[in-house]
Amino acid sequence: VVVSTAVKVWVQMELARWTILNGRTALEGYREVGPRIGRLSWINWLWIGMDFAKMFQRGGIIGGTAAACSVLWPVIGDPLSWGSLALWAVVVTLAAVCLLQSGKYSLVERACLVSVVVFTLVTVSLAVGLPGTEFGYGGSELGSGFGFEIPAGTVGIALAVFGITGVGADEMTTYTYWCLEKGYARWTGPDDGSEERARRAEGWIKVMRLDALAGLAVCVLCTLSFYVIGAAVLHPQGLVPEGNEMITTLSRIYTDTMGPWAEYLFLVGAVAVLFSTLIGSTASVPRLWTNTLGLLGVVDWTDVRTRTRTIRILTWCLPLVWTAFFLWVQSPVLMVQIGGIGGGVFLLAVVVAVWRLRHTGVPARFRTNPWLTGALVVSSAAILCVGVYGVLETVGVVTE
């Protein structure tokens, strides 16, 4: 968890820097990394394959949100019955789509922000306070948890964890679109060779790095807190989050330590976290697919009206596909793991792309910081080692 969250942010910042300096999206940059297969690079085709795996993960997020809503308010039969889950899955999906299409998401965003902050503070406080309860842990347990030891038969799960925690390869790719739409690249302006433009670029790159590093700090703190609580509360009791019971099992980390009333706190927090994640995917993935269709020559990505219309259509269509995946598989944990493995494999290609784009699209002036270069080298090496080992183990070339 620590390695995953700590090393990937440097690749994210390198890719975002290229976007700010060039005013182009990551998928456009990937196409410059040969060899090409038709109109696209091999990395673009790998992204397409990875995104199909990610559809399972997004379906799992919809399923987790639906399960939390259903436990709070079961509308058809038992809370985790197929009917109740199916209805809530459709409601959650339509709510996300309608919020984005209406442009009213800012109201929900603020409410989600408050809920997520409260949920995070309670969870971190719970992790810190566990040593004073019956589920306490000590320094020896924390020390063993930081040992580089993977139980037999779990390399696939470890690769999924590496792909999911921290900034995933799909999120690195998506982040470049936010760098454009939030203004980092737009306010930097096109490269006219002037010193003024170079200073603007340096300024917005610093803002981007602060953004990414703040996200890194929050991500490490929250992920470790959940991990510690799960190891201390769930593991000793043999509780494993599986199938549609994932939400009710995870709620035990609250109810077993704080009392039955804490189930509602957990469920509201879970809805806020999962729904905000779904909103992010619903907003971003249609942009990536529209960009891909543009690179394939199906639509004109440079035409604002065509691009906006295509994004709106896909904003309706893609989430419904993710919902159908959940209703078909009905196992949020497995679905998230499938997406995590796909993201872990694609991360290898992103590392290759970052080094190529750094060489061809980042002027020497912006590559002079030895500390950032060293961090990128270490980050890339860690990602390549984990990714290559995971792939080789999965295909049976190496054994645990």
N, C-alpha and C positions, 0 to 999 in steps of 0.2 A: 504493500500500500504506500509506504513512504517513498520507495524508489519510483513507483509509478507516478505519483503526484509530483515528485520533485524534478524528475528529469525531462518530462515531456513539455513543460512550459517553455523551455529554451527553444525548442523546435517551433512551437507556436509563435513566439516572438520573432523568430527569424522569418517565418512565412508572412507574418503581418507586416514586418518592416519592408519586405519586397513589395507588398501590396500598396503601402503608403507611398513608396518611392515611385512606383510605376502606375498606380491608379487602375490596377487590374485585379481580377479575382484569382483565387488559387487554381480553379479548374482551367483557366486560361494559361496560367503558368505551367501546370502539369503537362499541357499539350506541347510545350516546348522541349520536354524531356523525352528524347527518342529512346528506342525506335517507335515510329508511328505504325498504327494498324488502321488503314483507311484514313479518315479525317481526324482521328484522335490518337493520342499517345497511349501506350500500354497502361500508364497510370490512370488515365481517364476511364479506360475499360475496366480496370481493377476497381475503381471507385464505383462504377455501376454495379459490379458484382457484390461489392461490400454493402452497398445500400440495400440490396435485396435481403442480405442477412440482417441489416439494421431494421428492416420492416418488422422482423420478429421482435426485436428489442422495443420498438415503439409500440407494437401491439401489447407487449408485456407491461409497458408503462400505463397504457390505457386500461389494461386488466387490473393492475394494482390500484389505480385510481377508482375504478368501478367497484372493486372489492371493498375499499375503505368507505365509499359512499353507501354501499349496500349494507355494510355492518352498521353504519350510523342510522340508515333508514331503509330497511328491507321492504320492497314494494310488492314483490311477488314471491310468496313462499318463504323459505328459509333465507337468511342473509347471503349465503354462498350458493344458492340454487342457480341453475343455469338461467332460468327466466329472469331473476333479479339482476344477475350479473350482466346478462345480455342487454336488458333495458338500460341499466346505468352506463354500460359501455357506449351505447348509442347516444345517450344524453350527454355524457362527458365529451364525446367527439364533436357532436353538433354545437355544444357550448363553446368549445375552443375555436371551431371554425367561424361561428357567428361573431364571436368577440373580435377576431382578427379582421373579418370582412366589414364589420361596422365601424372599426377604428376606435372603439370604446375600451380597448384593452388597458389603457392607462389607469382606469379606476380599479380594475381587478389586479393590475400589477402592483399597485400600492397596497392593496389588501393582502395579496400574497407575500409581499415583502415583509410586512409586519408579522404575518403568521410564521414565515420561514425564520425570521430573526428570533422570535420568541421560542420556536421549536428548537432552533439550534442552541440557544443559550441554555434551555432546560436540559438538552441532551449532553452538552459539554459539562454542565454542572453535575449531572447524574454520573457521568464517567469519572469525574474527579472525586465525587463523594462516595463511590461504591466501596472503597476500603473500609468505611465505617459501617457497612451492612453485612448481612450473612453471605453476600456474594462478593466479599472483598477479595482483593488481589494484592500481591506484594511485588517487590523488586525482582524476585526470582522469576515470577510469571512473566513480567514485562521483558526481562532479559531473554527468556526462552522464546518469546514471541518475535524478538528481533534477530533470532538466529536464521541463517540462510538454509533452512531445511524444509523441503516440500514433501508431504506424506505421499506414499505410493499411490499411483492412480489419479493424482489430482493436478497433473501438469496442465491439462486442458482447462480446468477451473482457474488455475493460476494465470494462464494466458488470458482468460476472459476477464479476470480481475484487473490485470495489467491494461487491458484494452478499455475497460469501463471507468476505472477510478482516475481521478485527475482529468486532464484535458485529452479527450479521445481524438483520433485522427479525423473523424468527421467534424468534430467541434473546431479543430484547428482550421479545417477547410472553411467551415461556416464563418469563423471569426473574421476572415478576410472580407466577407460581405458586410459585416457590421462595421469594419474599419472604413469601408466606402460609404455606407449609408449614415453612420453616425457622424461622419465628417472628417475623420483623421486624414484620409487621403484627399478628400475634396478641398479642405482648407489648406492643405499643403500645396495643391495646384500642380499643373503640368510642369515638367522639367524644362525650364527655359535657359538653364545654365547659369542663372544668376546666383549671387551669394545670398540674396534675400530669400530666395526659394529654398536654398540649402539649409538656411537657419530655421525656416518654418518647418522643414522636414525633420530636422533634429528635435525641434520642440515637440512635434506631434508624436514622434517615435518615443520620446520620454514619457509622454502621457500614456501611450499604449503600453509601455513596459510597466508603469505604475499600475495600470488597470490589470494587467496579466498577473503581476506579482501579488497584488491584493487578493485576487481570485485564488492564487496558489495557497496563500496563507489560510484563507477560510476553508479551502478544500481539504488541506492536510489536517487541520484541526477537527473538522466535522467528520471526515472519513475515519480517522483514528478513534474518535470518540465512539462512533457506532461499532467499530470493530472491537474495541475493548469491552463495551457493554455486551455485545453478542458473545464474546468469548467467556465473559465472567458470569452472565446470567443464563444464556441459552444452552451453551455447551455442557455445563455440568448436569443439566436436566435432560440432556439428550433431545432437545427441541431443535428441529431442522425446518426452516421455512421452505415449504414445498407446495406446488400446485396452487390452487386458489386459496389455500389456508395460509399463504405467506403473510398476509396482513395480520390475521389474528395471532399467528405465532410471534411475529415481530412485536406485537403489542405487549407481549409478556415482559419485554425488557422494561416497560413502564409499570405495568400492573403489579409485577412481582416485587418491585422495589418501592413503589410509591402508593400502591393501593388500587382497588378496582376503579376509582374515579378517574385515574390517569389514562384509562383506555380512551376516553373522549379527547383528552389532550393529544394523545398519539394520533388518533384517527384524523382530527382536524389538521394537525401538522402534516400528516402523510398526504392528505388531499392537497394541501397547499404546495408541498414540495413536488409531488408527482404532476399535478395539474400545471404548475409553472414550467416544468420540464416539457410537458406535452405542448404547451403554448410555444416554447422555443423551437421545438421540432416542426410544429405546424407552420411556423413563420419562416423557417430557414430552408427546409428540404425542398419546397416548391421552387425556391430561387435557384437552388443547385441544379434541379432537373431542368428548369427553364434555360439556364446557362448551358447545360449539356445539350439540350435540343438546339440551341443556337450554334454551338460548335459543330453539331452534326448537319447544320444547314436546314433544319426543319422549320425554325422560326428565326426572326431577326432580333437578336438579343440587343442590338444597338437602338432599335426603335422603341421608345418609351411606352407607347400605347400597346404595341404588340407584347412587349415584355410584361407589362402590368396585367394585361388580359390573360396571358398564359399562366402567370403566377396565381391569379384569382381562381382560374379553373382547376389548377392542380391543388390549390389550398382546399378545395372541396373534395377532390377525388382521392388524393393520397391518404388522408386520415381515415376515410372509409375503408380503404384497403387494409390499413393497419388494424382497424377494428375487426375486419373479417379474419385476419390472421389470428387475433386473440380468440375469437369465438371458435375457430377451428382447433387451435392447439390447447387452449385453456390451461396454460401453465406459465404464469408470468416469470418465475425464476428461470426456467429453462429458456424461455424466449429472450430474456435479457442476456443470458450466457451466450447464446448463439450470436447475438449482435456484438457482444464483447469480443468473441473470437475473431469475427470478421473485421472488427475495428483494429484488433491487435495485428492482424496480418497486413492490413492496409497501411498501418503506421510505418512499416518497413519502406513502403514505396514513398511515403511522404518524406522520410529522412533523405532518400536518394534525391527527390525533387528539390528539397531545401538546399542541399549542397550545390546542385547544378544551378539553381536560380541565384544563389548567393554569388556564384562565380560570374554569371552572365548579366545579372540585373541589379546588382548592388555596387555602386561606385566605391572605390577604395577608401574614400573619406569616411564612409559609414561602416567600415570593417576594421577600424584601427584599435578597438578596445580589446586587449588581450584576455581580460577576464571573461567577457561575454563569448569570445571565440573558444576559450578553454571549456566553458560551461556547455557550449554547443557540441564540442568534441566528446566530452564525457557523456552527455545526453544521448548523442547519436550512437555511441558505442554500446551503452546500456540497452537501448531500444533494439539495436541489431542483434545483440547477444540473446536477449530474452525472446525476441521474435523468431530468430532462426532456430533456436533450440526448441521452441514450442512447435514450430512447423515440422521439424525433423522428427520430434517425438510423436507428433500426431500421425505422420505417415509411416512410422515404425522404423525409421533409419537408426534412431538411438532409443535406448530403453532407460527407464528410471533406475 
